[in-house]
Amino acid sequence: MEWWIAALAVAAAALAAAGITQYAFVQMTQMKALNHQQTFEALERAGARLREFYDPLPKKDVQITSHDGLRLNGVMVPAEQASEKWVILVHGYTTSLPASIPFMEMFYEDNFNLLLIDQRRHGKSEGKYTTYGYHEKHDVASWIRFITQTFGRDCIIGLHGVSLGGSTVLEYLSLPDPVVKFVIADCPYSDLTRLMHHQMQRLNHIPAAVFLPLVNARLRWKAGFALNQVSPLRTVEGSRVPVMFIHGTKDRYIPPQMSADLFAAKSGHKRLLFVEGAIHGFAIDTNPTLYKSSVKEFVQEALSGESSSRVDSPEPVSEDMWQEQDEYAALNLTEAPHP
């Protein structure tokens, strides 16, 4: 009779493992996203007054088709005066394009045309899975082609992204011959394997050594990509495009050390801004004056051809912002080449 008990225990453990794996997979790739109205309402509950700025602006809805046949949605806001300058604003996970509105004004003031996009599977864009930059980087490339084919190849284009959007715009740099003049990555992850390890182990108290390989297998099977195929850290090592990294010092969802690692790996023109006390995705709300002035200065340098390497922080960040170094030291993080 004891073998029945053992068999039941094994079956129960297998079911539990399958359930946790499926839960992690869904949370990672298919978590419910807010539509435009819900995103507006969430931001307004947090104190943002977006409609006063956004609603009076002239704007146009646009749609394109992705490299794999999805309809992607965006909104164009033309500059006040004729301009060849463009910036594409890319939101984070489970929000939609209205989440990019707080970042519009600093570019609009400098006479940029603006393109706010819904990432695949978000807002009004189609898609089944979020792939953390694996497919999304091609979506960014498609939006850039839309701009150059519609408004001319002389357009001067920059990218700004937050969280998932921040790493998506960094992943775009892995594609051949990126045409953008600058990239601003706000609270990006440096490597998807490291991020998922952190979120499993530290935030959800799930043993990553057991479940990360199971989740990775499910990603390969259902979503068509693997964790080690997404590594902005690997991407920036080989890119000469000017990049600014921004991170709040109180971010626990994506540790600020990830931006420090990206900055250290990046060659050429780069800048790192730590915003003291800011939690995930709220650096611009915590210190809007510092955020906007730093971004404007960086963009001006990038477009003028100046080159510098600079770290900005109100005070030294002494906290060990990435505590599980020993835990992920043996992980194969950046061995796989980009597809």
C-alpha positions as CSV (number, residue, x, y, z in Angstrom):
1,M,0.0,0.0,0.0
2,E,2.9,2.3,0.6
3,W,3.8,2.5,-3.1
4,W,0.3,4.0,-3.7
5,I,1.1,6.8,-1.2
6,A,4.4,7.4,-2.9
7,A,2.8,7.4,-6.3
8,L,0.1,9.9,-5.1
9,A,2.8,12.1,-3.7
10,V,4.7,12.1,-6.9
11,A,1.5,12.8,-8.9
12,A,0.6,15.6,-6.6
13,A,4.1,17.1,-6.9
14,A,3.9,16.9,-10.7
15,L,0.5,18.6,-10.7
16,A,1.7,21.3,-8.4
17,A,4.8,21.9,-10.6
18,A,2.7,22.0,-13.7
19,G,0.3,24.5,-12.1
20,I,3.1,26.8,-10.9
21,T,4.8,26.6,-14.3
22,Q,1.5,27.5,-16.1
23,Y,0.8,30.3,-13.6
24,A,4.3,31.8,-14.1
25,F,4.0,31.5,-17.9
26,V,0.6,33.3,-18.0
27,Q,1.8,36.0,-15.7
28,M,4.8,36.5,-17.8
29,T,3.3,36.5,-21.3
30,Q,-0.5,36.9,-21.0
31,M,-1.3,39.0,-18.0
32,K,-4.4,41.1,-18.6
33,A,-3.5,44.5,-20.1
34,L,-5.4,47.7,-19.5
35,N,-7.1,49.3,-22.5
36,H,-6.8,53.0,-23.3
37,Q,-9.6,54.1,-21.0
38,Q,-8.4,51.9,-18.1
39,T,-4.9,53.3,-18.5
40,F,-6.1,56.8,-18.4
41,E,-8.1,56.1,-15.3
42,A,-5.3,54.3,-13.5
43,L,-2.9,57.3,-14.2
44,E,-5.5,59.8,-13.1
45,R,-6.1,57.9,-9.8
46,A,-2.3,58.2,-9.3
47,G,-2.7,62.0,-9.6
48,A,-1.7,62.5,-13.2
49,R,-3.5,65.2,-15.2
50,L,-3.0,63.9,-18.7
51,R,-6.1,64.9,-20.6
52,E,-5.5,68.7,-20.1
53,F,-2.3,68.3,-22.1
54,Y,-3.2,65.5,-24.5
55,D,-6.8,66.1,-25.5
56,P,-6.3,69.5,-27.3
57,L,-3.3,68.2,-29.3
58,P,-3.9,67.3,-33.0
59,K,-3.5,63.6,-33.5
60,K,-4.1,60.8,-35.9
61,D,-4.7,57.1,-35.3
62,V,-2.4,54.9,-37.5
63,Q,-2.1,51.1,-38.0
64,I,0.6,49.0,-39.6
65,T,1.2,45.3,-40.0
66,S,3.9,43.5,-38.1
67,H,6.5,41.2,-39.6
68,D,4.4,38.2,-38.5
69,G,1.0,39.6,-39.6
70,L,-0.4,41.3,-36.6
71,R,-2.2,44.7,-36.7
72,L,-0.3,47.2,-34.6
73,N,-1.9,50.4,-33.4
74,G,-0.4,53.9,-32.8
75,V,-1.2,57.6,-32.5
76,M,0.8,60.3,-34.2
77,V,1.1,63.8,-32.8
78,P,2.7,66.3,-35.2
79,A,5.2,68.9,-34.0
80,E,3.9,72.5,-33.7
81,Q,6.2,73.5,-36.6
82,A,7.4,71.4,-39.5
83,S,10.1,69.1,-38.3
84,E,12.1,66.1,-39.3
85,K,12.6,65.0,-35.7
86,W,10.6,62.1,-34.4
87,V,10.5,60.1,-31.2
88,I,8.7,56.8,-30.7
89,L,7.3,56.3,-27.2
90,V,7.0,52.7,-26.0
91,H,5.0,51.7,-22.9
92,G,5.5,48.9,-20.4
93,Y,3.8,45.6,-19.6
94,T,0.0,45.5,-19.1
95,T,-0.5,49.2,-19.9
96,S,-1.2,50.9,-23.3
97,L,-0.2,53.9,-25.2
98,P,-1.7,56.5,-22.9
99,A,0.9,55.5,-20.3
100,S,3.5,57.3,-22.6
101,I,1.7,60.7,-22.4
102,P,3.7,61.9,-19.3
103,F,6.9,61.6,-21.5
104,M,5.5,63.6,-24.5
105,E,5.9,67.1,-23.3
106,M,9.7,67.3,-23.0
107,F,9.9,66.2,-26.6
108,Y,7.0,68.2,-27.8
109,E,8.6,71.4,-26.4
110,D,11.6,70.7,-28.5
111,N,9.5,70.4,-31.7
112,F,9.6,66.6,-32.1
113,N,6.8,64.7,-33.9
114,L,5.5,62.0,-31.6
115,L,4.4,58.5,-32.2
116,L,2.8,56.6,-29.3
117,I,2.4,52.9,-29.9
118,D,0.5,50.0,-28.4
119,Q,2.9,47.1,-28.0
120,R,1.7,43.8,-29.4
121,R,-1.0,42.2,-27.2
122,H,-1.7,45.6,-25.6
123,G,-4.2,48.4,-26.2
124,K,-5.6,48.1,-29.7
125,S,-2.7,46.0,-31.1
126,E,-3.1,42.4,-31.9
127,G,-1.1,39.5,-30.4
128,K,-1.3,36.5,-28.2
129,Y,2.0,36.6,-26.2
130,T,4.4,39.2,-24.8
131,T,7.9,38.2,-25.8
132,Y,9.9,40.8,-24.0
133,G,11.6,42.3,-27.1
134,Y,12.1,39.1,-29.1
135,H,9.3,40.0,-31.5
136,E,8.7,43.5,-30.2
137,K,12.1,44.8,-31.5
138,H,10.8,44.0,-35.0
139,D,7.6,45.9,-34.3
140,V,9.7,49.0,-33.5
141,A,11.6,48.5,-36.7
142,S,8.3,48.3,-38.6
143,W,7.2,51.6,-37.0
144,I,10.5,53.2,-38.0
145,R,10.0,52.1,-41.6
146,F,6.5,53.5,-41.5
147,I,7.9,56.9,-40.5
148,T,10.7,56.9,-43.1
149,Q,8.4,55.6,-45.9
150,T,5.7,58.2,-45.1
151,F,7.7,61.2,-44.2
152,G,11.1,60.6,-45.8
153,R,14.4,59.0,-45.1
154,D,15.8,62.2,-43.8
155,C,13.7,61.9,-40.6
156,I,15.8,62.0,-37.4
157,I,14.3,59.3,-35.1
158,G,14.8,58.6,-31.4
159,L,13.3,56.0,-29.1
160,H,12.0,56.2,-25.5
161,G,10.7,53.2,-23.6
162,V,9.7,52.3,-20.0
163,S,10.2,48.9,-18.4
164,L,9.3,46.4,-21.0
165,G,9.4,49.3,-23.5
166,G,12.8,50.3,-22.2
167,S,14.3,46.9,-22.9
168,T,12.3,46.6,-26.2
169,V,14.0,49.8,-27.6
170,L,17.4,48.4,-26.4
171,E,16.7,45.1,-28.2
172,Y,16.0,47.0,-31.4
173,L,19.7,47.9,-31.4
174,S,20.5,44.3,-32.1
175,L,19.0,44.5,-35.5
176,P,21.2,45.2,-38.5
177,D,21.9,48.9,-39.2
178,P,19.6,50.6,-36.7
179,V,18.8,54.0,-38.0
180,V,17.8,55.8,-34.7
181,K,20.0,58.7,-33.4
182,F,19.4,58.0,-29.7
183,V,17.7,55.6,-27.3
184,I,16.3,56.4,-23.8
185,A,15.6,53.3,-21.7
186,D,13.7,54.0,-18.4
187,C,14.0,51.1,-15.8
188,P,14.9,48.4,-18.4
189,Y,16.0,44.9,-17.6
190,S,19.5,43.9,-18.6
191,D,18.8,40.2,-19.2
192,L,15.5,38.3,-19.3
193,T,16.9,35.2,-17.5
194,R,18.2,37.4,-14.7
195,L,14.9,39.3,-14.5
196,M,12.7,36.2,-14.3
197,H,15.1,34.6,-11.7
198,H,14.7,37.8,-9.6
199,Q,11.0,37.9,-9.9
200,M,10.5,34.2,-9.1
201,Q,13.0,34.0,-6.3
202,R,12.7,37.4,-4.6
203,L,9.3,38.7,-5.4
204,N,7.2,35.5,-5.5
205,H,9.3,33.1,-3.4
206,I,9.3,30.4,-6.0
207,P,12.5,28.3,-6.2
208,A,13.9,29.6,-9.5
209,A,16.4,26.7,-9.8
210,V,13.5,24.3,-10.1
211,F,10.9,26.3,-12.1
212,L,12.9,28.6,-14.3
213,P,13.9,25.7,-16.7
214,L,10.2,24.6,-16.7
215,V,9.0,28.0,-17.6
216,N,11.7,28.4,-20.3
217,A,10.6,25.1,-21.8
218,R,7.0,26.3,-21.9
219,L,8.1,29.6,-23.5
220,R,9.9,27.7,-26.3
221,W,6.9,25.4,-26.8
222,K,4.0,27.9,-26.7
223,A,5.4,31.4,-27.3
224,G,8.3,30.5,-29.6
225,F,11.2,32.0,-27.8
226,A,13.6,31.3,-25.0
227,L,14.8,33.4,-22.1
228,N,18.4,33.6,-23.3
229,Q,17.3,35.0,-26.6
230,V,16.5,38.3,-24.9
231,S,19.5,40.1,-23.5
232,P,19.7,43.9,-23.8
233,L,23.1,43.6,-22.0
234,R,24.5,41.7,-24.9
235,T,22.9,44.1,-27.4
236,V,24.4,47.3,-25.9
237,E,27.9,45.9,-25.9
238,G,28.0,46.1,-29.6
239,S,26.0,49.3,-30.3
240,R,27.4,52.7,-31.0
241,V,24.0,54.4,-30.8
242,P,23.9,56.9,-27.9
243,V,21.9,55.5,-25.0
244,M,20.6,57.0,-21.8
245,F,19.6,54.7,-18.9
246,I,17.2,55.9,-16.2
247,H,16.3,54.0,-13.0
248,G,14.6,54.8,-9.7
249,T,16.7,53.8,-6.7
250,K,13.6,52.2,-5.0
251,D,12.7,49.9,-7.9
252,R,12.2,46.4,-6.7
253,Y,10.4,45.0,-9.7
254,I,13.5,45.6,-12.0
255,P,16.5,46.2,-9.8
256,P,18.4,49.5,-10.5
257,Q,21.6,47.5,-10.7
258,M,20.4,46.3,-14.1
259,S,20.7,49.8,-15.5
260,A,24.1,50.1,-13.9
261,D,25.2,46.9,-15.6
262,L,23.9,48.1,-19.0
263,F,25.7,51.4,-18.6
264,A,28.9,49.6,-17.8
265,A,28.6,47.3,-20.8
266,K,27.7,50.1,-23.2
267,S,30.5,51.7,-25.3
268,G,30.4,55.2,-26.8
269,H,28.0,58.0,-25.9
270,K,26.0,57.0,-22.8
271,R,24.4,58.4,-19.7
272,L,23.0,56.9,-16.5
273,L,20.5,58.7,-14.3
274,F,19.5,57.4,-10.9
275,V,16.4,59.1,-9.5
276,E,16.5,58.9,-5.7
277,G,13.4,57.4,-4.1
278,A,11.6,56.5,-7.3
279,I,9.8,53.2,-7.6
280,H,9.3,51.2,-10.8
281,G,8.2,53.4,-13.7
282,F,7.8,56.5,-11.6
283,A,11.1,58.3,-12.1
284,I,9.5,61.1,-14.0
285,D,6.8,61.6,-11.4
286,T,9.3,61.5,-8.5
287,N,11.6,64.2,-9.9
288,P,10.1,65.7,-13.1
289,T,12.5,68.6,-13.3
290,L,15.6,66.4,-13.1
291,Y,14.2,63.8,-15.5
292,K,13.2,66.2,-18.2
293,S,16.3,68.4,-18.1
294,S,18.6,65.4,-18.1
295,V,16.8,63.8,-21.1
296,K,16.8,67.1,-23.0
297,E,20.5,67.6,-22.4
298,F,21.3,64.1,-23.5
299,V,19.2,64.3,-26.7
300,Q,20.8,67.6,-27.6
301,E,24.3,66.1,-27.2
302,A,23.3,63.0,-29.2
303,L,21.9,65.0,-32.1
304,S,24.9,67.4,-32.1
305,G,27.3,64.6,-32.3
306,E,28.9,65.2,-28.9
307,S,30.1,62.1,-27.0
308,S,30.3,61.6,-23.2
309,S,30.0,59.1,-20.5
310,R,28.2,60.3,-17.4
311,V,26.5,59.0,-14.2
312,D,23.9,61.3,-12.5
313,S,22.7,60.6,-9.0
314,P,21.5,62.9,-6.3
315,E,23.7,61.0,-3.9
316,P,25.9,57.9,-4.1
317,V,23.8,54.7,-4.4
318,S,25.4,52.6,-1.7
319,E,22.8,49.9,-1.3
320,D,23.5,46.5,-2.7
321,M,20.8,46.8,-5.4
322,W,21.3,43.3,-6.7
323,Q,21.6,40.8,-3.9
324,E,21.4,37.5,-5.6
325,Q,24.6,37.6,-7.5
326,D,25.7,34.2,-6.2
327,E,22.4,32.7,-7.0
328,Y,22.5,33.4,-10.8
329,A,26.2,33.3,-11.2
330,A,26.1,29.8,-12.8
331,L,23.1,30.6,-15.2
332,N,23.8,30.7,-18.9
333,L,22.6,34.2,-19.5
334,T,24.1,35.5,-22.8
335,E,25.4,32.6,-24.7
336,A,22.6,32.3,-27.3
337,P,23.0,34.6,-30.4
338,H,20.2,36.9,-31.4
339,P,17.9,35.3,-34.0
